[in-house]
Amino acid sequence: MSLPLGRPCMGSLRRNASPVLRSFSTSGAKLQDVPPDSPLYIRLPMPPQTEEKKRERVRGFLPVPREIFARKDGERKLDPEYLKKTAPEPRLEKTGSVERQWKASLANSRRQGLEEGLNELWKRHSRDTTTRDARSRARFWENHRLAVAPEREDDRATRGTTLDSLLDTKVYADPDRFSRADRSRDKVLALQNAKREARRDALMELYISASNFITTESELREAIETTFSEDHFTKKSQEAQRWGAANAWGIHGPPPSVASMLAVSTRASTRLVDDQSEWHLSTKRQKRIAEEFTGGKMEQ
């Protein structure tokens, strides 16, 4: 079967055709050379052009207008005496040469222009002042009318609900303020009394313990000789009726452990006889009773 002459063979096209690079990007062919840092890398619709008309820039600045009529005595410039002092008339007669008459006519024209200008400026000043005062007064009464006007119906129907308790901003006195003040006063007095009693007890204990203080060198030397003598623990053991004790542990007993102290405090000891703990508790109880009777601290 012969192929048409006008159409080439597909095989020859595959063999002779050069590879074609297909672009899968949505951008056009013109954007292939646009770098990623360019704002044209991603095509976005352009916003409509604004119709705002910018004011023309005026270079320089205008000076502040001078206040022609002062607030204190502004009307004095309308007085004829002011015009006479500002532009006095010539003392000589107006007769003379043509040049002198021409200068006199110019002076009269300037004098007349000054008078007419001051009058017109005063009229403008009065008109501006009256207009400004009227506008200010109308604005004040309009604001006053809006301030005292009742709430509109649509505003009342659409505004949020506000509790009356939130609108009431008055500060009410606490009805329990006197009782709280009495409780606070009693608490402060109790703390002060406790501090006073603790200080008194500390002073009394210091006074009682002062009888055993070492104050001289001879007493210090004697205490050192007695404490560090070779038979010190032997004498102490005889006084405490603990025969054969040769050290501090033998006289005072071993130091209590944490478990023993917890057992004594909670009364959960499993020992049948605990002479040391009972003696200690009995000593503390008797000392506390004696302090209650005497009203002062007892010596250890």
C-alpha positions in Angstrom: 0.0 0.0 0.0 1.6 3.3 -1.1 1.4 6.4 1.1 0.3 9.7 -0.1 3.1 11.9 -1.6 2.1 15.0 0.3 2.5 13.4 3.8 5.9 12.2 5.0 6.4 8.9 6.7 6.0 8.9 10.5 9.1 6.7 10.9 11.2 9.2 9.0 9.8 11.9 11.2 10.8 10.0 14.3 14.3 9.4 13.0 15.0 12.8 11.6 13.1 15.1 14.0 15.1 16.7 16.8 13.9 16.4 20.4 11.3 19.0 21.3 11.4 20.4 24.9 7.8 20.7 26.2 7.1 23.2 28.9 4.6 22.3 31.6 4.7 25.7 33.2 1.6 27.9 33.1 3.7 31.0 32.4 4.1 32.1 28.8 7.2 31.8 26.7 8.2 35.4 27.5 8.5 34.6 31.2 11.1 31.8 30.8 14.0 34.2 31.3 12.4 35.9 34.4 14.4 35.1 37.6 12.5 34.0 40.7 13.5 37.2 42.5 11.6 39.3 40.0 8.1 40.5 40.9 7.0 39.3 37.4 7.9 35.7 38.2 4.3 35.1 39.4 1.7 36.7 37.2 -1.0 38.5 39.2 -3.8 40.6 38.0 -3.1 44.3 38.0 -5.2 46.4 40.4 -7.3 49.1 38.9 -5.6 52.5 38.7 -6.5 54.8 41.5 -8.4 58.0 40.7 -7.0 59.9 43.7 -5.8 63.3 42.7 -2.7 64.3 44.6 -2.3 67.9 45.6 0.3 69.8 43.8 3.5 70.2 45.7 4.1 73.9 46.5 7.7 74.5 47.3 8.5 76.9 50.0 6.1 78.2 52.6 3.9 81.1 53.2 4.6 83.4 56.1 2.1 83.7 59.0 -0.2 86.6 58.4 0.5 89.5 60.6 -2.2 90.5 63.0 -3.1 94.0 61.9 -5.6 94.8 64.6 -4.4 93.8 68.0 -6.8 92.3 70.5 -6.2 94.9 73.1 -6.6 98.2 71.2 -7.2 97.2 67.6 -9.7 100.0 66.9 -7.1 102.7 67.5 -6.0 102.4 63.8 -9.4 103.7 62.8 -8.9 106.9 64.8 -8.1 110.0 62.7 -5.3 110.8 65.1 -3.6 107.6 64.1 -3.8 108.5 60.5 -2.3 111.9 61.2 0.6 110.4 63.1 1.2 107.7 60.6 0.9 109.9 57.4 1.1 113.5 58.6 0.2 116.2 56.2 2.9 118.6 55.0 3.3 121.9 56.9 4.1 123.9 53.8 1.6 125.2 51.4 0.6 123.2 48.4 1.6 125.9 46.0 4.9 125.7 44.2 6.4 124.0 41.3 4.7 121.3 39.3 7.0 118.6 40.8 6.1 119.6 44.3 2.4 119.6 43.5 2.8 116.1 41.9 4.5 114.8 45.0 1.8 116.3 47.2 -0.9 114.6 45.2 0.9 111.3 45.5 1.1 111.8 49.3 -2.6 112.6 49.4 -3.3 109.5 47.3 -1.3 107.3 49.7 -2.9 108.8 52.7 -6.3 108.2 51.2 -5.4 104.6 50.3 -4.2 104.0 53.8 -7.4 105.2 55.3 -9.6 103.2 52.9 -7.4 100.1 53.3 -7.7 100.2 57.1 -11.4 100.6 56.9 -11.8 97.7 54.5 -9.5 95.5 56.6 -11.5 96.4 59.7 -14.7 95.4 58.0 -13.2 92.1 56.9 -11.8 91.5 60.4 -15.2 92.2 62.0 -17.0 90.0 59.5 -14.6 87.1 60.0 -14.8 87.4 63.8 -18.6 87.5 63.7 -18.8 84.5 61.4 -16.3 82.5 63.5 -18.1 83.3 66.7 -21.5 82.3 65.1 -20.0 79.1 63.8 -18.5 78.2 67.1 -21.7 79.1 69.0 -23.7 77.0 66.5 -21.3 74.0 66.9 -21.5 74.3 70.7 -25.3 74.2 70.8 -25.4 71.4 68.3 -23.0 69.3 70.4 -25.1 70.2 73.5 -28.3 69.2 71.8 -26.8 65.9 70.8 -25.4 65.3 74.3 -28.7 65.9 76.1 -30.9 64.2 73.4 -32.6 61.0 74.4 -31.5 57.7 73.0 -32.8 56.9 69.6 -35.2 54.0 69.3 -33.0 52.1 66.7 -30.0 52.5 69.0 -32.0 51.2 72.0 -33.3 48.2 70.0 -29.9 47.2 68.6 -27.5 47.9 71.5 -26.2 45.1 73.7 -27.7 44.2 77.0 -25.9 45.9 80.0 -26.7 44.9 83.5 -27.7 47.7 85.9 -25.1 46.4 88.4 -22.4 47.2 85.9 -23.7 50.7 85.3 -23.7 51.4 89.0 -20.2 52.6 89.7 -20.7 53.9 93.1 -18.4 52.6 95.8 -20.4 51.2 98.7 -19.0 50.9 102.2 -18.4 47.4 103.5 -21.1 46.5 106.1 -18.6 44.2 107.9 -15.8 46.7 108.0 -16.1 47.3 111.8 -16.0 43.6 112.7 -13.1 43.0 110.3 -11.3 45.9 111.9 -11.9 44.4 115.4 -10.6 41.0 114.3 -7.6 42.6 112.7 -6.9 44.6 115.9 -7.2 41.5 118.1 -4.8 39.6 115.7 -2.2 42.4 115.9 -2.5 42.6 119.7 -2.1 38.8 119.9 1.1 38.9 117.8 2.5 41.7 119.8 1.8 39.9 123.1 3.4 36.7 121.7 6.5 38.6 120.6 6.7 40.3 124.0 6.4 37.0 125.9 8.9 35.3 123.7 11.4 38.2 124.3 10.7 38.0 128.1 11.3 34.2 128.1 14.5 34.7 126.1 15.8 37.3 128.5 14.9 35.1 131.5 16.6 32.0 130.0 19.6 34.1 129.2 19.6 35.4 132.8 19.4 31.8 134.2 22.0 30.5 131.9 24.4 33.4 132.8 25.2 31.7 136.1 27.2 29.1 134.2 29.0 31.4 131.8 32.7 31.6 131.8 33.8 35.2 132.2 37.4 35.0 133.4 40.6 33.3 132.3 40.8 31.3 135.6 37.3 29.9 135.1 38.2 29.0 131.5 41.4 27.3 132.6 39.6 25.4 135.4 36.8 24.2 132.9 39.4 23.0 130.4 41.3 21.1 133.1 38.1 19.5 134.3 36.7 18.6 130.9 39.9 17.2 129.4 41.1 15.3 132.5 41.8 11.6 132.2 39.1 10.6 134.7 36.4 12.9 133.5 34.1 10.2 132.0 34.8 8.0 135.1 33.5 10.7 137.4 30.6 11.4 135.2 29.6 7.7 135.0 29.7 7.5 138.8 27.5 10.5 139.1 25.0 9.1 136.6 25.3 5.6 138.1 26.4 4.2 134.8 29.3 2.0 135.9 32.0 1.1 133.4 31.3 4.0 131.0 34.5 5.2 129.5 33.2 7.8 126.9 30.4 10.2 126.2 28.2 7.6 124.6 28.5 5.4 127.6 27.3 8.3 129.8 24.7 10.0 127.7 23.8 7.0 125.5 24.2 6.6 121.7 22.7 9.4 119.6 19.1 8.8 118.6 18.4 7.7 115.1 15.7 9.1 112.8 13.5 6.1 113.2 13.7 6.3 117.0 12.9 10.0 117.1 9.9 9.3 114.8 8.8 6.5 117.1 9.0 8.6 120.2 7.1 11.5 118.6 4.3 9.3 117.3 4.3 6.9 120.4 4.8 4.0 118.1 7.9 2.5 119.7 8.0 -1.3 119.9 10.4 -1.4 122.9 8.9 -2.6 126.1 11.1 -0.4 128.3 12.3 2.9 127.0 13.8 4.5 130.1 15.6 7.3 128.2 12.6 8.5 126.2 10.3 8.3 129.2 12.8 10.1 131.4 13.2 12.8 128.7 9.5 13.3 128.4 9.0 13.3 132.1 11.7 15.9 132.6 10.2 18.2 129.9 6.8 17.8 131.5 8.0 18.7 135.0 9.9 21.6 133.7 6.9 22.9 131.8 4.7 22.6 135.0 7.3 24.4 137.1 7.5 27.2 134.5 3.7 27.6 134.6 3.8 27.8 138.4 6.8 30.2 138.7 6.1 32.3 135.7 9.6 32.1 134.4 12.1 29.9 132.6 13.7 27.0 134.5 17.3 26.0 134.2 18.1 22.9 132.2 
